[in-house]
């Protein structure tokens, strides 16, 4: 349990999912008890974006991100972009996301994914909002789209999973790297190198709850309280005090998500 002096932030969670229906209040209570001061609830399609905003409206410590993830591109109604725009205008919406490319599941063609990705980058620019990026098995194309279409739109590489070379490209594009549970896995040496070498001012922490639970809870339902374990691992890898790392990460989140201040 936290003494309250160190702020932890979960910048990417899906607490609105059905996996939390039975104990959502208890999950949020545990997070607060462990020092998690803010949680960012992430949408991935239109229904989940509306649910994210509803959760943010119900809890002062929760903020929302709205958008369409690449695995849901094929399900979009004709007015989808108008719907995302309306949701994104709410003051508790801090970014457009999660958006990007996913060539692992390939539930839409790369061309269809890229079109929706670019449209949402344009939307974020028009609303002066950052973006949260989902990229799976599509790193080269993701950074190509960002280089061509982001044009100054700031953002976050959600659940960063690349090597140092990829991290450098993302950092050059001025995108923050967000670490989740895999950072705590003993064999994740490639991630460990990135965590050590990247500037602390460009790093965030997240859980991606209910997914990607950190060690020693790997394989179990994840929850926002466990972002502390990710932050502790980040501090250990960098050989810096936990309070310094957590406080900097919190400041990074407030910088990239100014509506959260």
C-alpha positions as CSV (number, residue, x, y, z in Angstrom):
1,X,0.0,0.0,0.0
2,X,1.2,3.5,-0.9
3,X,1.8,6.1,1.8
4,X,0.4,8.6,-0.7
5,X,3.7,10.5,-1.2
6,X,4.5,8.9,-4.6
7,X,2.1,9.4,-7.5
8,X,1.5,6.5,-9.9
9,X,-0.4,6.9,-13.1
10,X,-1.9,4.3,-15.4
11,X,-2.0,5.9,-18.8
12,X,-3.7,3.1,-20.6
13,X,-6.5,0.9,-19.1
14,X,-9.7,-0.8,-20.1
15,X,-11.6,-0.8,-16.8
16,X,-15.0,-0.5,-18.6
17,X,-14.7,-4.0,-20.0
18,X,-16.9,-6.8,-18.8
19,X,-14.0,-8.4,-16.9
20,X,-14.5,-5.8,-14.3
21,X,-18.3,-5.8,-14.0
22,X,-18.3,-7.8,-10.8
23,X,-15.8,-5.7,-8.9
24,X,-15.0,-2.5,-10.7
25,X,-15.4,-0.4,-7.6
26,X,-13.1,-2.6,-5.6
27,X,-10.5,-2.4,-8.4
28,X,-10.6,1.4,-8.4
29,X,-10.4,1.4,-4.6
30,X,-7.3,-0.8,-4.7
31,X,-5.7,1.4,-7.3
32,X,-6.2,4.5,-5.1
33,X,-4.9,2.6,-2.0
34,X,-1.7,1.8,-4.0
35,X,-1.1,5.5,-4.9
36,X,-2.6,5.5,-8.4
37,X,-3.8,9.1,-8.7
38,X,-5.0,9.0,-12.3
39,X,-6.2,6.4,-14.7
40,X,-6.7,6.9,-18.5
41,X,-9.5,4.8,-19.9
42,X,-9.0,4.0,-23.5
43,X,-11.5,3.5,-26.2
44,X,-10.9,1.2,-29.2
45,X,-14.2,1.5,-31.1
46,X,-17.3,3.6,-30.8
47,X,-19.1,1.7,-28.0
48,X,-15.9,1.4,-25.9
49,X,-15.2,5.1,-26.5
50,X,-18.6,6.0,-25.2
51,X,-18.0,3.7,-22.2
52,X,-14.6,5.3,-21.5
53,X,-16.2,8.8,-21.4
54,X,-19.0,7.5,-19.1
55,X,-16.5,6.2,-16.7
56,X,-14.5,9.4,-16.8
57,X,-17.6,11.4,-16.1
58,X,-18.4,9.1,-13.1
59,X,-14.9,9.2,-11.4
60,X,-12.8,12.4,-11.0
61,X,-9.5,10.4,-11.2
62,X,-10.4,8.8,-14.6
63,X,-9.9,10.5,-18.0
64,X,-10.9,9.2,-21.4
65,X,-9.3,8.6,-24.8
66,X,-11.7,8.0,-27.7
67,X,-11.1,6.6,-31.2
68,X,-11.1,3.5,-33.4
69,X,-8.4,0.9,-33.2
70,X,-7.3,-0.9,-36.4
71,X,-9.0,-4.2,-35.5
72,X,-12.4,-2.4,-35.6
73,X,-12.0,-0.6,-38.9
74,X,-14.3,-3.0,-40.8
75,X,-17.2,-2.3,-38.4
76,X,-17.5,1.4,-38.9
77,X,-20.7,3.2,-39.8
78,X,-20.6,6.0,-42.4
79,X,-20.7,8.8,-39.7
80,X,-18.0,7.2,-37.5
81,X,-15.6,10.1,-37.7
82,X,-18.3,12.6,-36.8
83,X,-19.2,10.4,-33.7
84,X,-15.5,10.3,-32.6
85,X,-15.3,14.1,-33.1
86,X,-18.3,14.7,-30.9
87,X,-16.9,12.5,-28.1
88,X,-13.5,14.1,-28.4
89,X,-14.8,17.5,-27.7
90,X,-15.7,16.6,-24.1
91,X,-13.3,18.2,-21.6
92,X,-12.5,14.9,-19.9
93,X,-11.2,13.4,-23.2
94,X,-7.5,13.8,-23.2
95,X,-6.5,12.2,-26.6
96,X,-7.6,10.4,-29.7
97,X,-6.9,6.7,-29.6
98,X,-6.1,4.1,-29.6
99,X,-5.4,4.3,-33.3
100,X,-2.8,2.8,-35.6
101,X,-2.0,-0.4,-37.5
102,X,-2.3,-4.1,-36.6
103,X,-0.9,-6.6,-39.0
104,X,-1.1,-9.5,-36.5
105,X,-4.9,-10.0,-36.7
106,X,-5.3,-8.3,-40.1
107,X,-9.0,-7.8,-39.6
108,X,-8.9,-5.1,-42.3
109,X,-6.6,-4.5,-45.1
110,X,-3.4,-2.4,-44.5
111,X,-4.9,0.2,-46.8
112,X,-8.2,0.5,-44.9
113,X,-6.3,0.6,-41.6
114,X,-4.0,3.4,-42.9
115,X,-6.9,5.5,-44.1
116,X,-8.7,5.4,-40.8
117,X,-5.4,6.0,-39.0
118,X,-4.7,9.1,-41.1
119,X,-8.2,10.4,-40.7
120,X,-7.9,10.3,-36.9
121,X,-4.5,11.9,-37.0
122,X,-6.1,14.8,-38.9
123,X,-9.0,14.8,-36.4
124,X,-6.5,15.1,-33.4
125,X,-4.8,17.9,-35.1
126,X,-8.0,19.8,-35.7
127,X,-8.9,19.4,-32.0
128,X,-5.4,20.1,-30.7
129,X,-5.3,16.7,-29.0
130,X,-2.5,14.2,-28.8
131,X,-2.9,10.6,-30.0
132,X,-2.4,7.1,-28.5
133,X,-0.8,4.7,-31.0
134,X,-1.5,1.0,-31.3
135,X,1.1,-0.8,-33.4
136,X,1.4,-4.6,-33.7
137,X,3.6,-6.3,-36.2
138,X,3.5,-3.0,-38.2
139,X,6.3,-0.9,-36.8
140,X,7.7,0.3,-40.1
141,X,4.4,1.3,-41.6
142,X,3.3,2.9,-38.3
143,X,6.3,5.3,-38.2
144,X,5.9,6.0,-41.9
145,X,2.3,7.1,-41.5
146,X,3.3,9.2,-38.4
147,X,6.2,10.8,-40.3
148,X,3.9,11.6,-43.2
149,X,0.7,12.5,-41.5
150,X,1.3,13.4,-37.8
151,X,2.9,16.7,-38.7
152,X,3.4,17.9,-35.2
153,X,0.6,15.9,-33.5
154,X,2.1,14.7,-30.2
155,X,1.5,11.3,-28.9
156,X,2.2,8.0,-27.1
157,X,3.4,4.6,-28.3
158,X,1.1,2.4,-26.3
159,X,2.6,-0.7,-24.7
160,X,5.9,-0.1,-26.4
161,X,7.4,-3.4,-27.6
162,X,10.2,-2.5,-30.0
163,X,13.9,-2.4,-29.8
164,X,16.2,0.5,-29.3
165,X,16.4,1.3,-33.0
166,X,12.6,1.6,-33.3
167,X,12.5,3.5,-30.0
168,X,14.9,6.1,-31.4
169,X,12.7,6.6,-34.5
170,X,9.6,7.1,-32.2
171,X,11.5,9.5,-30.0
172,X,12.7,11.5,-33.0
173,X,9.0,11.8,-34.0
174,X,8.5,13.3,-30.5
175,X,6.4,10.3,-29.3
176,X,6.6,9.1,-25.8
177,X,7.2,5.4,-25.0
178,X,4.7,3.8,-22.6
179,X,5.8,0.6,-20.8
180,X,3.3,-2.0,-19.6
181,X,3.6,-5.4,-17.8
182,X,6.1,-7.0,-20.2
183,X,8.8,-4.6,-18.9
184,X,8.7,-6.7,-15.7
185,X,9.4,-10.0,-17.5
186,X,12.9,-11.3,-16.7
187,X,13.6,-12.3,-20.4
188,X,12.4,-9.0,-21.9
189,X,16.0,-7.8,-22.3
190,X,15.3,-5.8,-25.5
191,X,12.7,-3.7,-23.6
192,X,15.0,-3.4,-20.6
193,X,17.6,-1.8,-22.9
194,X,15.1,0.7,-24.2
195,X,14.0,1.6,-20.6
196,X,17.6,2.2,-19.6
197,X,18.6,4.3,-22.6
198,X,15.5,6.4,-23.4
199,X,15.2,9.8,-21.7
200,X,13.1,9.6,-18.6
201,X,11.2,12.7,-19.7
202,X,9.9,10.6,-22.7
203,X,8.5,7.7,-20.7
204,X,5.1,6.7,-19.4
205,X,3.7,3.7,-17.5
206,X,0.5,1.8,-18.1
207,X,-1.2,-1.6,-17.4
208,X,-3.4,-2.2,-20.5
209,X,-5.8,-3.8,-17.9
210,X,-7.2,-6.4,-18.0
211,X,-4.3,-7.5,-20.3
212,X,-0.5,-7.9,-19.9
213,X,-0.4,-8.4,-16.2
214,X,3.2,-7.8,-14.8
215,X,5.3,-10.4,-13.0
216,X,4.5,-12.1,-10.7
217,X,0.8,-11.9,-11.8
218,X,1.5,-12.9,-15.5
219,X,-1.5,-14.7,-17.0
220,X,-3.9,-13.3,-14.5
221,X,-6.4,-10.4,-15.0
222,X,-4.5,-7.2,-14.8
223,X,-5.7,-4.0,-13.0
224,X,-4.5,-0.4,-12.5
225,X,-3.0,-0.9,-9.1
226,X,-0.3,-3.0,-10.7
227,X,1.1,0.0,-12.6
228,X,3.2,0.4,-9.5
229,X,5.1,-2.8,-10.4
230,X,5.8,-1.5,-13.8
231,X,7.1,1.8,-12.3
232,X,9.2,0.0,-9.8
233,X,10.8,-2.1,-12.5
234,X,11.5,1.1,-14.6
235,X,13.2,2.7,-11.6
236,X,15.2,-0.5,-10.9
237,X,16.4,-0.8,-14.5
238,X,17.5,2.9,-14.6
239,X,19.0,2.7,-11.1
240,X,17.0,5.8,-10.0
241,X,14.9,6.4,-7.0
242,X,11.3,5.2,-7.3
243,X,9.9,8.6,-6.2
244,X,12.0,10.4,-8.9
245,X,10.8,8.1,-11.7
246,X,7.2,8.1,-10.6
247,X,7.1,11.9,-10.2
248,X,8.7,12.4,-13.6
249,X,6.4,10.0,-15.3
250,X,3.4,11.8,-13.8
251,X,4.7,15.1,-15.1
252,X,5.3,13.6,-18.5
253,X,1.6,12.5,-18.6
254,X,0.4,15.9,-17.7
255,X,2.6,17.4,-20.4
256,X,1.4,15.1,-23.1
257,X,-2.2,15.2,-22.0
258,X,-2.8,18.8,-21.0
259,X,-6.5,18.4,-20.5
260,X,-5.7,16.2,-17.5
261,X,-4.1,19.1,-15.5
